[in-house]
């Protein structure tokens, strides 16, 4: 289905896989195109937009779902535009898929890993410095509060001593008479 047919503007069905399609109106013979450079109608794009709104690493399987975003029947709506084509270079794009060991790439990876490690270390140091500054600020506030509490405690202690002294002076009253002395003031009933 995805192969360009020379001399045509577009095609929606193919006989490229003879004997392999149980239904000539179903994928992979019709209603399905392997995505390389998709073109959508506005109505189909509104549907497709929601399918691709996540962190796709690849689009495997997405091309099979796109048929649900077109008006029925998909075999009439999904096709290949032969007038504009894209050449597939078969370059693997996921990780080291199909690649041989390349020391130059390994050196590049090591360099990138070192840079990333340095960046992470710098972030960690900044975070630790910020935590240390916050702890010092908190400790200074606590010390200030403790000093204020000590002053307030001292002040309350002095006030308590003064009040106790006043209470003691009130209870003493006039000096008591010694035995044998007569009181010249009459006793009240």
RAGIKA-V764271 format. One line per field, one symbol per residue. phi: phi as a letter, one per 20 degrees, with the letter a starting at -180 (. if undefined). burial: + if it has 24 or more other C-alpha atoms within 12 Angstrom, else -. A space follows every 10 residues. Layout:
# RAGIKA-V764271
phi = ???
burial = ???
This chain:
# RAGIKA-V764271
phi = .effdfndea bdcbdfdfmd dfcfdcfeeb mbcffcbfcc fffffgffgf feebefebdf nfffefgfed ffeffeddbd effccceeel efcdldgmee fcgfffffff ffffffffff ffffffffff ffffffffff ffffffffff ffffffffff ffffffffff ffmffffefn edeeeffef
burial = ++++------ ++++------ ----++++++ +++++--+-- ---+---+-- ---------- -+++++++++ ---++-++++ +--------- ---------- ---------- ---------- ---------- ---------- ---------- ---------- ---------- ---------- ---------
